[in-house]
Every structure is written in structure tokens, then in C-alpha cells.
């Protein structure tokens, strides 16, 4: 699995076409081992989130792997309680600290509720400062998309959604084709 295909996001960055997610893997050494094993197998995209409570083990596994940082894509996500502007800025810095990284490749708004516009502003600023390379949203519904996305100054690069859990796939596809 050493030659993983990539695709280009609309901001020009390239993301591995598939990755290793750590949702529901406990932070009791299990996440560290899982990420270490995934990297040994050739995975180069690790997907975590504040709400998974395992960013620290993800970061340690990446550091201990010996793989150059620029060869590993890291995605993380901001959680709801951090969407107020000042809280969002702190959350980004805390994710960086827990991961032990200078930058996060892709940072997403995890759930589209609450002060999404304030979180987005903080993410745009973090991107400008080099703390985040690309920004996007996760679990966005068409209704909420239409409410928030037109307000964003920076075009999002990714909408993460598991379509197997969505009954209205055609409406999502039409909406995103129109806005990307």
C-alpha cells in the first residue's frame, strides 16, 4: 500500500484517496498501536477528531513512525462546544498541541450546529497563519449548507459525509456539484 492514489482538492493540495480513521478507538494505547500499525502497512492519511479523545496518541504514533511529516496527511475536526470564535481559536491550538504537529493538513467543522460562522472565521485565520492547510465541513445538510456556505470567505475544500447513512443522496450531489 505504498503508492496510494491521491486527488487534488480545490485549493491545490493533494489528499490520499483513502485513510485510516480512529473513531471509537480508545486512548488507552490502542489508538497508538492502531495508527502505528496502519502507518507500517502504508496508510498515509490519518483521520481523527477532538471528539474522539485520541489526538495525543495519533500524534505520538506519527512522531514515533519516523515517516517524514510531509508524507502523512492528518485530518482532524473541531467539536460543537468550541464553535464560538475565541473557543475555536483555542481548539485549533489545542489540537495542534495534542497532535504534536506544526500544522494540520485538513481541519473540519465536525457537526454543522451552533456558531459555525465563528468557527469558520477562526479556521480561515488559522489557515492564513499556516496552522491548517485546508478547511472543510463534515456532516453538513443541504439546509445548513445553504445557510452558512455562502457566507464563507474561503471556499471549503471538502464536505465529508457518509452517504450510506443518508437517504437523500441525489439532493446532496446536486447541491455540492453546484458549489464546488
CORTAMO-V427232 format. One record per pair of residues at least 24 apart in sequence whose C-alpha atoms are under 6 Angstrom apart, sorted by the first residue. I is the first residue (numbers start at 0). J is the second residue. Records with the same first field share a line. If there is no record, write none. Layout:
I: J + J
This chain:
0: 41
1: 41
8: 156
9: 156
18: 44 + 45
19: 45 + 46
20: 45 + 46
21: 47
22: 51
26: 53
30: 56
31: 56 + 57 + 60
35: 60
43: 71 + 72
44: 71 + 72 + 73
45: 73
46: 74
47: 75
48: 75 + 76
49: 77
54: 97 + 98
55: 97 + 98
58: 98 + 99
72: 104
73: 103 + 104
74: 104 + 105 + 106
75: 106
76: 106 + 107 + 108 + 109
77: 108 + 109
78: 109
82: 114 + 118
83: 114 + 117
84: 117 + 118 + 121
87: 118
88: 121
102: 130 + 131
103: 131
104: 131 + 132 + 133
105: 133 + 134
106: 134
107: 134 + 135 + 136
108: 136 + 137
109: 137
110: 138
111: 139
